[in-house]
Amino acid sequence: MLRFLDWLKPNRLTIFLVTFLVVLVISMSYVFSRPAIYQSYATLLTVPRTAIDQISREADIQHVTIQRQVLLGSELLTGTARKLQDTDSEYPANLTPAAIRAMLDVRPVADTNLVEMIAEGAEPALLPVLINAWIDVYLAARAEEVANSTGTTKQAVQDELSGLNEKIEQKRMELAQFRQQYAIISTGREENEALARLKGLNDALNTASEEEVKAKSRLDAIRKAIERGETVVPQNDSRTLSTLEKRAQELREELEELDRQYTREFMALTPSLKVIPEKLAALEKEILTMRQKGQATVLTDAQQEYAAARQTASVIQQQLKDHRQQAAEFTSRFTEHDALKNDLEALEQLYRDTQDRLAQIETRHTGKYPYVDVIERAFLPLVPIKPDYQRDALIALMVSLFLGLAAVWLVRFLTREEQERIAIHLSDVHMHDEENLPRPILDALRAPQNVLAKKAQTIQAITQQPVVAALPDDQINKLFQAANVKEKQLLLLLLSGLSLNEITELRAGSFDLEQNYLIIQGDSPRKVPLHPVLKRLHGAHGYSLTDSAGKNLNVADLQALLDCLQIDAGFSPISLSEKLRQTYILYLVRQGVRLSELGSVIGYVPPAELSAYGAYAPMGEKKPLAAINLIYPQT
């Protein structure tokens, strides 16, 4: 038995394939051997039966349930089977009511009076024929009962309609004669001449009264202004008066200046000076004359405006008084007209209600079958509803794959022997079996080297951690001395904790020069303080890390800038971008910052690298980020 299992052990692929194919063939045969089931349906609206002239309730769940039982009752199913037998059809004529009942179902639509008449079967062409025959039998039974239940009631209502029609015609003639006799041209009160004129006079009187009040207020205001000694002139003279007063003020100031230098006798003897008092006197006289004339003009205009407003209001009041008697008489006649019109409307409403009763008698009844409306007839289904061959085939495929893998595992479990795991200890280095060693370590152990070299390489491979180191200050100073504006901006961004990828995504909006912040987007969005030197360079030259077309430099271009800068500074090639970023991080760590808060300044740091930085932190309790100087000291 063990030899047989050992013989099977190298053939795991064969076991998997055999198991997979056998299970797949069996499951696929079952999946595709099942017949396709099709579904067709029709939708009916059924309203609960009520007494004549009453409104039925909506969404009557009990009524819908009752109609479901009626539709699936033996009476309708027998009629459906008989209708299918009487119809020339290619489908089997021996469908019994029991066989039809197994194919049919009625499902109510939630919260409505709609029902779905559903048929399911393996013959898609039979289903719509069966459902439509079922509907026709149901409608025929309902129509027969409606015809039997309506008779004398319908005739009585029709006689009532005829009598109402005669009364309505008589009332219409009476209303038309009344309108012609008293000149009522519209059913609206305000649209007739008498009331329309009365309304117009009222509106005109209100407007005239407002104008009279405004004119009186303006006249009073002008009189009070005159009493207070204020300047009152027409609007068109106010600018001229203002110009004259300004010129007079200038002459007064000039005369005061001359009075401080000369006496009036001296100015009277000097021709160029004696004209100034004369001009001032003439201007003051002209200003006084203009004020008096303007005051009289404004007061006269206001008095005339007030008198005209009073006269207008008085005339309109007299016309309104003369027209009120005529309007009162028309109002009395219009009230009689409204009474006649209301009588006619009542008869017309009664006529319409009676018509509705007649329609309800024709459509509603108290029999077993309620009001029904066919919303949607049955259709020919083209796609089966079940089974889902694609889904089931995929499940069969996954099960076959799983069972094939399970068979391989089972065989391997039965043929596996416990082997002793030998551990090799070389000076505190634990060496595991070859299956659990990484490929580089295994190759190193197999290489023809001495034991001590193997030990050193193994220890380095197992305990290797990221090495961090800061650039000396003299090297950073050399870099800045050899750098131009573009390279200085790049160095300062790296010494602010940014990566090359984040630098490529900077835009003009990333520099908040007012708040002294640098806004970083990307995977680690944050705000970092803006270095003063970088702010000064940005203010003088703008953002320089762009090409000739104004597009941001990519990572390769930035790396090339750093390589050229190293050559100019006389450095040997190193990963300058990473060294500068590590220099800034070590600058923060050596101040005693909490390692958990480094991410808010420099972005995401892998845990292994973060642990390496911890070795450079000072002893004692660490400081919050707010207590740390985030600006790298570089001038």
Buried (B, 14 or more C-beta within 10 A) or exposed (E): EEEEEEEBEEEBEEBBEEBBEBBBEEBBEEBEEEEEBBBBBBBBBBBBBBEBEEEBEEBBEEBBEBBBEBBBEEEBBBBBBEBBEEEEEEEEEEBEBEBBBEBBBBEBEEEEBBBBBBBBBEEBBBBBBBBBBBBBBBBEBBEEBBEEBBEEBEEEBEEBBEEBEEBBEEBBEEBEEBBEEBEBEEEEBEEBEBBBBBEBBEEBBEEBBEBBEEBBEBBEEBBEBBEEEEBBBEEEBBEBBEEBBEBBEEBBEBBEEBEEEBEEEEBEEEEEBEEBBEBBEEBBEBBEEBBEEBBEBBBEBBBEBBEEBBEBBEEBBEBBEEBEEBBEEBBEBBEEBEEBBEBBEEBBEBBEEBEEBBEBBEEBBEBEBBBBEBEEBBEEBEEBEEBEBEEBBEEBBEBBBEBBBEBBEEBBEEBEEEEEEEEEEBEEBEBEEEEEBEEEBEEBBEEEEEEEEBBBBBBEBEEEEEEBEBBEEEBBEBBBEBBEBBBBBBBBBBBBBBBBEBBBEBEEEBBEEEEEBBBBEEEBEBBBBBBEBBBEBBEEEEBBBBEEEEEBBBEEBBBEBBBEBBEBBEBEEEEBBEBBBBBBBBBBBEBBBBBEBBEEBBBEBEEEBBEBBEEEBEEEEBBEBEEBEBBBEBE
